[in-house]
Amino acid sequence: MQLGRVRRVNKSNYVVDGKSLILSGRLLYTLDKPDYPVVGDYVIYTKDNVIYKICSRETELYRASVNRTSNRIVLGSNMDIVFICMSLNNDFNLTKLNGFLNIAIASKAKPVVILTKNDLVDDDSKYIDDVKSINSDVEIISVSVVDNSVKKLIDIIEDKTIILLGASGVGKSSIINKLCGREVFKTNTIRESDSQGRHTTSFREMIHLEEYNTWIIDIPGIRIFQEHSFNKGQFADIHSLANECKFSNCTHKHEPGCRVIAAIESGELSENHFNNYLKALRVEEYYKKRMRK
């Protein structure tokens, strides 16, 4: 038996430390799809290149399936940091960013927001403030691949496993290429008409940056996004305020003595952040109803 790590998932095999492996018959018929090996998994395999065990995942980045079923799709595992990439052009969207933050925090890995293409704006401070308005605790790094600002990332990626999350065309592959000093992944430009990205990465793959002892997982860009796990940690501040409301069943809409309403009126709590909280509650209730059917 040998221990290895999944570096790429193909339709019929798994690339583990340069070897092509298949899943054992027992695992093939007993595992649910979300528990099949994914990029980043540690697996136990034999000399005949058969995977017999998938080790427990320390962290797991997943999303709901695109067809709106309750099954999750696991994007990667055992990463230390999730880079949430958002470009500073017309694609910048706080609602989308909040959705990415939700699954990043739910993964149990550290989320870091990477604002890409900052060479497209004269001042990125407004964008940084916008991100802080929905999560004041998350680390934010503004970079561009046209200069050396991507090097800011080196200090936090050394000896870590990183996964890059974001829509198509925000510059994920370009960041990896810049860090590697060569074109590891093919890149495409955005459409000038609407600033939307074109799909570049078509599969999930993990590469090793030997210089920094860093593993980087690159995944295809996400356009359709439905999260089925409401992450309470993202809204811990609201839950804390709610505990101070006069009524235990306060809806935070019109009740007297509502601490949440008071915080919004005083500016202590962002109204945009609270609206995202309400939206997350509605999404969570939607998926609970689906699972009860």
N, C-alpha and C positions, 0 to 999 in steps of 0.2 A: 504494500500500500504506500502511496505517495501523496503528499499534500501539494496542491498547486492553486493558482488563482486564475479565474476566467478572464481572459483579455478580449475575447470577441465571441459573439453569439451568431451563428449562421442558422439557416433553416434546418439543417440535418446534423450539425455537429457543433462542438464547442472548442475554441482554441484556448488551450491552457498551457502557458509557458512554452509556446511554440509547437505544442503537440495537438493533433486533431483527435478529440475524444467524443464518445457517444454516451448517452444515458443508459444505465442498466435497465433491463426489462421491468424489474420490480419498481424502480422509481418512475419509469415512464407511465406505468398504469396506476400507481398509487398517489402520485403527487398531483395537486391542483396546478393549473397553469401558472399562477403567480409564484408558486414555489419551485418552478423549474429554475435551473441555474441562470444567473444574469451576470453581466459584466461587473467585476468586483468581488464576486463570490469566491470563497475558499472552498475547495472540493477535495474529496479523497478519491483517488483513482488507482487502478492497478496497472501492471506492466502491459496488459492487453488493451490499454487505452479505453477503459470503461469506467465511468463515474458511478461510484457506489454510495456516496454520501455528500450532501451539501451542508457545510457547517453553518451554525446559527449566525444570523446577520446582526452585527452590532448596530448598524444604521441601514435604513432602506428608503430610497427615494421612489415614490410611486404616485400615480395619477389614476383617476377613474378612466374606464374604457371609453373610447370615443363614441360608441354606440349607446351610451347612457345606461349600461347595465351596472350592477353593483360590484362587479369584479374589478379588482385593481390591476393595473399594469405596472410592474416594477421596472424602473428605468436604470437603476444601478444600486450597488450595495457597498457597505463597509467603507464609505468615504468619511473623511474628517470634516470637510468643508464643502458647502454648496455655493458656487459662484452663480448668482442670479444676474444675468447680463441684460442690460436695457440700453439701447442706443439713444443718443441725444439728437434725434431728428423727429419727424412726424410720427414715428412708431412709439414714442415715449407715451406710456399709458399707465396711470396709477392703479386702475382697476386690475389690469393684467399683472402688474407688479405685485399687487396685494395677493393675487391668486398664487403666484410663484412663491411668495413669502410663506403662505400657508403650508404648502407641501414641503418646503425646505425646512421649516421649523418642525413639522410633523415627522420628518425623517430622523430627527434626533442628532443631525449633524449641525455644524455651525453655519448659519447663513451669512453671506457677504454680498452686498449689492455692488456690482461692477457697472458703472456708467461708461459705456463705450462711445467712441467717436466724439470725444469732447473737443476735437479740432473743428467741429461743425458749428460750435457756438462760441460767442465772445466771452460769456460768463456762465459757468456751470453752477454757481452758488444757488440759483433759483431751483434748479433740478434737485440739488442736494437737500434743500429745505423741503421740497415737495415729498421726497422719500421719507424724511424725518417726520413729516406730518402723519404718516400712516404707521411708522414704527421708529420711535426715537432711539431705540437701543441698538438697531442693526448697524454694523460697520459698513461704510460707504467709501468706495475708491473710484475716482474718476480717471480714465485713461484714454489713450489714443495709440494706435499702432503706427502712426506717421512720425512719432517721436519716441523717446525712450521712457515715456511715462509708464508703459506696461511693466517695466522693471520694478515698479512699486510693489508688485505682487510677489516678488521673489521671497521677501522676508516671511510671508505667511504661508507659502506653499512648501517650503523645505521639509522633507521627511513626512509629507502628508499625502493623502489621497484626496483628489479634488474632482468634483463633477461640475460641468458647466450646463446651466439651465437657462433657457430663453427662447424667444421666437427666432424664426429663420432670418438670416441676414444681419443680425445684431453684432456680429464680429467674433463669435466664439472660436471658430477655426483660426481666424487671423491672430487672435491672442495666443493660441497654442503655438502657431508657427513662429510668432515673434519671440516667445519664450525659448523655443527650441533653436532659433537661429537658422531655420530652414523650413521649406514648405512640406510639412508633414501631412496636412490635409488641404485639399483643394478648396479655394475660396471663390465666391461670386460677389458681384456688386449688387446693391439694392436697385429696385426699379425707381427711376427718377420721378415717374408720374405720381406715385403714392407712397414712396419711401418704404414699401414693403419688401421684405427679404425674399430671396429665392432659396429653396432648399439646396444645401450643399452636402452636409453629412446625411447619408441614407441608412446608416447602421450604427450600432453602439459599439464603441471600441475603447480600450484602455491602452495608453502608451506610457512609457517610462522615460522621464527626464533624468538621466543618470547624473548630470551635473548637480542637481538639487535633491536627488533621491526622491523624486516626486512622481506619483502615479496620477495621470489625468484621464478622466472618463469624458469622452465627447459623445453627445447623443443628438439625434435629429431635432431640429427646432420644433417647438410646440405651437400650434395655432389654435386648435380647438381645445378648450381647457375646462374640465368640470371636476371639481374636487369633492370627494364624498366623505371626507373626514374633517369635521370641524375642529380646528386646532385652537383650544382654549388658551394656550400659551401666548398666541398672537394678540389676544385681547385680555391679558391678565390685568391691565390697568382698569379696564371697564368692570371686570368682575370685582376688583377691589373696591371701586366706588359703589357698585351695586350693593355691597354688603353694608354700606352706611345709609342706605335708603330707609325712610321711615316705615315703609311697608315691605314685608318679605316677598310679596308677589308683585312688586312694582314693575310696570311695563316700560318705564322711563319715557313715557309719552306726555302725560298730563298730571300725574299724581303730585299732590303737595308733599314737600319734604323729600323730593327725589334728588339724590346726591349727583346722579349722572347729568340731569338737566342743568343743575346748578353749575357743574363743572364745565359744561358746554357754554353756558352763558357767560362765565367768567373768563373763558379762554384757556382754562386748565386742560380741557379735553377737546381735541379736534373733532368738529362736526363730521368731517369727511371720514375720519377713523371710525366714528360711531356708526355712520351709514354703512361702512364696509362690514362692521360687526353685524348689523341687522341683515345685510345681504347674506353673510355667511350662515346665519341662523336659518334663513329661508332655504338655502341650498342643503343644509344638513337635514332639515325636516323633509325635504323632497326625497332625499335618498333613504331616509328612515321609512317613509311610506312605501317606496319601491321594494325595500327588503322585507316588509311585512306582507306583501302580496304573494 
